[in-house]
Amino acid sequence: MPRRVNIPGADEIFRPTAPVRPPGAEASAAAPASGRVKHDEKMTIYVTAEELLAVEQARLQLRADLGRTVDRGRFVRAALAVALADLDRLGLDSDVARRLSEQ
């Protein structure tokens, strides 16, 4: 006699773990990095070996100084939050705008 196993549906497995911003909502200057939550979007970037080494060294330094593990994604999301807040606050005078205008 075959047995049927009831398993949860995709909506139950992949339910949102954090409030979702409505489309078009702007990030505020005080928006913190998202941290350890389920992320619905993915972005791939390519870095040089030197940039990757710098990220890894920064992670290790933060681990030594803060006493907590910080993964690459969390580190990049925190840096992105800082850059976006700076851009929102200072516009073309922000560090990120200045760096992009130099290229």
N, C-alpha and C positions, 0 to 999 in steps of 0.2 A: 504494500500500500504506500504510494508516494506521499511524502509530506511536503506541504508548501510552507515556506518560511516567509514571514512578513518582514520586509525591510523598509526603512523610511524612504520616502521619495526624495528627489533631488532638491525640492524646495525646503525640506526639513534639514537636509545635510548642508546645503549651501546658503543658509539663512544669513542675513546681515548681522555682523557682530558690532557694528558701530553705526550711528546715524549717518545717512547718506545725504550729502548736500544736493539741493536741487540743481539741475543743469543751468549754467550761466552764473551761478553764485560765485562771487569773487572772494578770494582768500583775504582775510583781514590782516592788518599789520601785526597783530598779536597772535596769529594762528600758530599754535605749536606744531612740532613735527608729529606725525601720526603715531609713531611708536609701534608697539606690538599689538596690532589689530589685523584683521583680515583685510587685505587690499584687493580691490576689484579690478584694478588696472595694472598693466605691466608696461615698463619702459626699459628698453635695452640701450646701453651706452657702451662705447668702446673707449678704452683708456690706454695710455702708453704703459710700458712696464714700470717706468719711474713713477707715474701717477698711482698705479696700483700699489707699488711698494710704499709710497707716502701714505696712502689710505690704511694699509695694514699696520704701518708704524704708528699712525695716529690712534688706531683701534687699540693697539697694545699699550700705548701711553695712557689712554683713557682707562683701560682696564687696570693698569697699575695705580693711577691716581684716584679713580673713582671706586675701585674695588668691584666693578661689575662688568659683565661681558656685553660688548656692543658689537652687533653684527654689521656687515657692510651696508646692507639695506637701511638699517636704522641710522647709521652714520650719515649716509647720503641723504636720507629724508630730513634729518636734522639740519644738515648743511643747506639743503634746498629751502627749508623753511626760513633760515636766517637770510639767505640771498633774496628770497621773495619779499620778506619784510623790509629789508634794506631798500630794495627797488621801489616798493610801495611808498616808503617814507621819503626817500631822497630822489627818486626818479632818475634823470640822466646824471645826477651827481653821485649815484650809488656805485659801489665798488664793482658790481657785476656789469653795469652799463659802461663804466670806464674800461673794464677789461675787454668787453666785446667791441668797443669802438677802436681799440688799439690793434685789432686783428686785420 
